[in-house]
Amino acid sequence: MSQTLRALLSWPLVLAVLTTQAQLGGSSVFRVLDIPGSARVSALGGSPVAVYDNDLNLGLFNPALLNESMAKQVALSWLPYVDGINIGYAAYAHHLDSSGITLGGSVQYVDYGSFTRRDETGLEEGSFHAGEYVVQVGAGRAIDSVFSVGVNLKFITSNIDSYNATGWAADIGGVYVKKALGLTVAATLRNIGFVSSGYTDQKEKLPFQVQLATTYKFRHAPFRLGLSLDNLQQADLTYEDPNVVRQIDPVTGEAMVKKVTKAQKAMLHVVPNVEILLGRNFMLRFGYNYRRRQELALDAKPGLAGISMGVGLRVSKVHVSYSYAQFNPAGASNTITLAMRFAELKERKEAR
């Protein structure tokens, strides 16, 4: 392995170590950056997956997945979210033959809807709007027959009535693909950046994440098994919910704390998934987000919280995907993604 390649693969790990104190929950802003707007990603558990194919939507989450087969492809996605919130994006990819670089760009929006404006006495004074937008450009390039790297740059803006906030972020990705083994491994540093202007004077952070994903495609079976690891920058993802009333031990008189095992803490990072490939034109997808289930499921009625599923259908140059993901019995998401290709695909090299 060349010194250049070693540097590209090692320096993001150093950056990850330097950011191990990053916090989750309410300590970061622009959480729209974490919402899986792609139906395929949502169906597979909501975490970026390691699949090196012609799906532009995957390249939006890990820029190292951007490749030549995505050239002249347009992707549109729509997610009617919880309580009337609407989320969507439009994306396009272009390949530069001279440099071997694949470029991708997207515009994502979150529409929170209209709200009633009232004064301090409660008197109605019209309405106002709230929303967020992410403009992203990225580039990916193969270093050799098995390694690819990529970078995304993002501008984020949020507005509530006449107030607004902005931020800048970058994603750095690396992918290892060995087609002969059916193995793909992808690493991503997401949302490295800063808030350039906020709603308050308080110093705020972006939702930085270190993610690692791998998939294995069986040679003689229609299955692609995947495993994604989220928030590796922080080992312990457990937290104390101040809204939960603790039970009191009748003997000691102290609040009873529910113990979390090391195995449960580890599972909070893990998102297993599977794609069932029923031919080249029809796919079934399933994912399980353990952390989502633990944080959002109702104890009395957990239902399908944390479980996601979806389908993919390819007709000629059009690929339609749908996903359903449940948060709890009171909330779920349905995502529809449409990808259209305006040029014939070029076959990737067999070495990949």
N, C-alpha and C positions, 0 to 999 in steps of 0.2 A: 504494500500500500504506500502511495506516495506521501511525502510530508505535507503537501497541500491538502490532500484528502483527509489525512489524520487531523489536521488543524480544523477543517470544516466540521468534522464529527466530534471533536473534543471540546472546542471552546463553548458551544452551547451548554455542555454539561457543567462547565465552570460557572457560567451565568446562572444556571439552575441552583447550584449550591449557594451562590451569593444571595438568592432570593428565597431561601427556605423559610424566612419569617413572614412571608406573605400571608395575609389573613383572608378568610372567606366571609360569607354572610353580608351584613350591612356595612362592612368597612371598605367596599369598593363600589365604583359607579359604572354607568354604561353597561349594565348586565345584559343588554340586548346582544352583546358580543358572544354570549354563551348560549343563546337560544338556537337550537338546531332547525334552521329554516328549510333544510332539504328533507324531502320525504324519505329518501333512502337512509340518510343519517339518523333521522328520527325513528324510523322503523327498527334500526339496528341498535337502539338504546340511547341515542342522543349524544354519543361521543364520536369524534372523527374516527373513521375506520381505515385500515391499511389495505386498499384495493387499488391496483395500478391498471386502470382500464380507460375507457373513453368517456367516463362520466365527469363532466365539467364541475358538477356540484361538489364532488369530493375534493377537487383542486382548490375550491374556495376556502376549505378548512385547513388543508395542508398544501402549501404551494409546491412542494416537491412532487406532488402527484400530477401537476400540470404536465401534459405531454402532447406530442405531435398528433395523436389520434383525436384530440379535442378541437382541432383547428376548425374555424368557421362554425362553431357551435353556439347556439343561443339557449339559455336556460331561464325559465320563469318559474317562480314558486310562490304559493299563497298558503298562509296559515291563519285561519280564524282562531285566535287564541282565547284565553279565558276572559269571560265577562265583556265580550264585545270588542276586545282588542284585535286588531288586524296586523299581520306581519307578512312581508313578502320581499322578494328581490328579483332583479333581472341581471343576467350575467352574459358575457361573451368572451370567447377565446380566439387567439390568433397565433399561428406558428411562424417563426422567422427561420426560413431554410438556411440563410447565410450563417447564422450563429448557433442554430440548434436550440434556441430559446422559445418556449411557449409562453405567451402573455395571456393574462386573464384579468378581467375587470368586472366589477359588480356594483350595484347600488341597492342597498337594503333599507327598508323603512319599517317603522313601528307606528301605527296610528292608534293612539289611546282614546280617540274620540273627542266629543265636545263635553264641556262641563259648564255648570251654571255658576256665574260669578255673583257673589253676594258681598255686601259691606259688613261692617262689624256688628250691625244690628240684625243681620239676616235678610235684609232687603235685597231682592233680586235686581241685578244690574247687567243683564245680558248673559252672554256665554263666551267661553274661550276654548282654544284647542291646545292639545299637547301631543308631541310626537318625537321620534328620534330617527336619525338617518346615518347610514354608514356608507361612505364612498371608498371603494377598495380597488387597488391595482396590484397585480402580482406577476411573478415570473418564475418559471421552473426550467431546469436544464439537467440532462443526463451527463454525469461526469464520465462514466464508462458503461459497460454492459450491464452492471448490476446496481450502481449507486446513482441517485438523483438528489439534487438539492433545490430549494426554492425560497423565495421571500415574498411576503405580502406587506403592503403599506396601506394604512387605513386613516381616514379622517372621520371622526365621529362628532355629530352635533345633536344636541337635545334642546327642545324648546317647550316652555310652558307659558302660554299667553305671550307677554312681551319679554320674558326672561329667557336666557339661553345659556348653554354650557357647551364647551368643545374639548376635544381631545385628539391625540395622535397616537397611533399604535403600529406595531409590526409583528408579523408571524415569521418564524424561521423553521423550515422543515427539512428533514432528510429521510430518504426512503431507500431500502434495500429490497431488490426484487430478484428472486431466482426462480424463473418460470419452470425449469426442469424439476425443481423440488416442490413446486406449488406453494412456495413460501414468500410472504411479503412482510416486512417489518418497517414501521414508520414512526418517527419521533417528531414532535412539534413543540416549539416554544411559542405560545399564543399570547397576544395582547401585551407585548413589551412596549411600554410607552408612558405617557404622562397626560394629565389633565391640564390643558392650556388655559382654560377659563371655566370656573365652576359657578354654581348657584350661591355658594357661601364662600367665606374666606378660609374655611377649613381645608387643610391639605388632604386631597382625595387620591385614591389609587384606582388603576384599571384592574379588571379581573384577570390578572396574570395566571397562566396555567402551564404546567409541564405535562405533556401527554405522550404516551407510548402505546402503540397498537400493533397487532400482528394478525395475519390470517393464514390459513392453510387450506388449499384447494385440493381435494382428493382427485387423483388421476382417473380412477374408474368408478367414481360415485358422484352424483350431482349435488355435492355439499361443499360449501365454503365456511369453515368454522373461524370465528373471529374472537379476539379478546382485546379490549381497550382498557387502559389504565389512565385514570384522570387525577388531576391535582397531586402529582408526585412531588411538587415543591413543598407540600405540607404533609407530614406523616400522619398526624392525628386530625381527623375531620369531625370528631365529635364536638358537641357544644352544649351549653346549658341553656335551656329555654326558660326565660324569665316568666313566661305566661303559664307555665305548668305548676299546679299546686302540688307540692310534695306531700307524701304521706309521712306521718310522724310515728317513729318507733315508740310503742307504748311503754317499753322498758327503760330505754335511755332518754326518751324525750327529744331525740335528735331527728332531723329530717333524713328519710331513707333515700339513698342514692342508688339508682340502677347501675349495676356494674356492666361495663362493656369489655368483652374479651379481646385479646390481640387479634384473633381470627376475624371477629366482627369489624374491628377497626381496619383491617386489611381489605375486607370485602367492600368497604365504603369507596374504595378506589376502582373496583373491578366492574366492568360492563361486558359480559359475554354476549355473543350474538351468532346468528347463523343465517346463511342464504341458501335456499334450495333452488337450484338452477334447473328448471324443467324445460330444457332446450335453450336455444339462443334468445328466444323472444318472450319468455315468461319466467318470473322469479317470485318466490315467496321469501319473506324476511321476518325475523323474530329477534328481539333483544330483551335483556333484563337488566334494569338499573337498580341495584340493591340499595344504593344510597337514597335514591328518589323514593323507594318504597318505605325505608325506615323513617324518613323525614316527613312524608306527606300522607301515608296510609293512616286510616282511622283504625284504632285498636279494635273497636267493636265490629267494623266492617271493612277490612282491608281491600277486598275485591281484587281488581287487576292492577292496583297501583304498582308502578315500576315496570310493568310489562308493556312492550310495544310490539307492533306487527305491521306488515304492509305487503304490497304487491308491486311488481314492476312489469310493464308490458311494452314491448318494442314492436312497432309497426313501421317497416321501411326506415325512413330517416327520423321518425318521431318516437321518443321514449317517454312514456307516462308512468309516474310513480305515485303511490298513495300510501299514507301511513296513519295509524291510530295509536296514540300513546295516552294511557290513563295516569293521572296524578293521584286522584282519590275519587270516591263516588260522586263528588260534586264538580269535578273538573277533568277535562280531557282535551286533547288536541287532535285535529285532523289536518294533515298536510297534503297538498297536491303539488307536484312538480312536473313540469313539461320541459323536455329538452328536444331541440330541433337542430338538425345538421344540414348545412348548405353546401357541403362538398363531400365527395366520397372519402371514406377513411383510408389511410395508408396503413398497411400491415406493419405491426411492430416486429422488431427483430426477434427471432426465436430465442436468443440468449436471455431475453428479459422474461 
